[in-house]
Amino acid sequence: MRKENSTNAVNEKALQQYCSAFKTLSLISGRWKLSILFKLLKTETSYSEFKLLLPEISDRTLSKQLNELMADGLILKNKSKVSSIYSLTDKGLKLEKILIDLSAFHDQD
């Protein structure tokens, strides 16, 4: 976790203020966020399903990434009697074209 008044934190806030693209990228950047978002584009997913889909991810990291995506308003957590189910919000669904274009960019070579 970065200190609020560190040079990196101050620079990041400035970039977000002046560049909307940077702000959007900061929402989806994170070691596993893109994989989580791509999965949620296809279907609602439980925590245990994420663990099966991404066996290399630690519980701590998965929880952190899911919490950050929720805090940024990109995903929702719906609790049922059996488990928690994650889904995209309307804001998260707006990322679909961006995510598909990012994936297609790599595939064009």
N, C-alpha and C positions, 0 to 999 in steps of 0.2 A: 504494500500500500504506500502510495506516494504522499509526502507531506503537502498540505494545502498551499503553503507559501514557498515551496521549492521552485527553482527556476523552471524545471520541466512542467510543473503544474501551471505556473503563471503563463508560460508560452503556449501550453495546450488551450487554456482558456481564451487567450488572445486569438489563436488560430480558429477556434470554434466561433468566436464573435465575428471574424472577418471572412470566413470561408464555410459556406453551408455544406459543401461536399465533404470537408474535413469532419464537420459535426456528424454527418450521416455515417461516415466511415468509423468514427469513434464509437457509435452505437453498436455496430456489428463486428468490431474488432475484438478479438479475444481468441484464445487458443481453440475453443470448441464452438463458438457462437454460430459460425456459418453452418456447421454440421447440424446443430440443433435446429436452426431456422429452416434448413432444407428439409429436414424430417417433418417439421411442423407444417410445411407447405403441402405435404402429401396427406397428413392425417394427425388428429389429436394423438398425443403420446404420453404414456405414464413414465414416471421416474425409472421404474424397473425396465421398461422397454428401451429407454435411453442407455441404460447400463448394458443391455444386450447388444444394442446397435453400436455403441462406442466402448468396447471392453477395456480399452487403455485408459479411459478417463477415471480419475479418482473420485470418490464420493464428495470430497471437499470441493474439488474443482467443478464438478457438475452442479452442485448446489450453488456455488458462487456464480457461475455463468447464468443459471436459470434465474437467480435472484436479481442479477444485473439486468437481464432482459425484461423481467417483470417491472423493475424500478424505472426502466426507460419506456415502459408502456408498450412493448412489442409483443409480449405474451401474457396470458392469463393462467392462473392456477385454479382449477376447479376441484374441490375436495369431494370425494365420494366416501362411502363407508369402507370401501376396499383400498383405494389408493387416490393419489392426486393425479389429475389429468391436465396436461398442458396443451394450450392451443394458442394460435395467433390472434392478436387483437386486430381491429380494422387498420390501425397504424402499422402493425406487423405485416399484414397482407399487402400493404402498399409497397413493401420491399420486394415482392415477387419478381417483377421485371428486372430490377437491379441485380438480384441474386442470379437469375437466369442469364442475364447479360454477362455477369462476372464469370460464370461457368463457361459460357460460349466463347468468351474471349480466349481462354486457354485452349479450347478445342479447335480453334481456327487454324492452328499451325500444322 
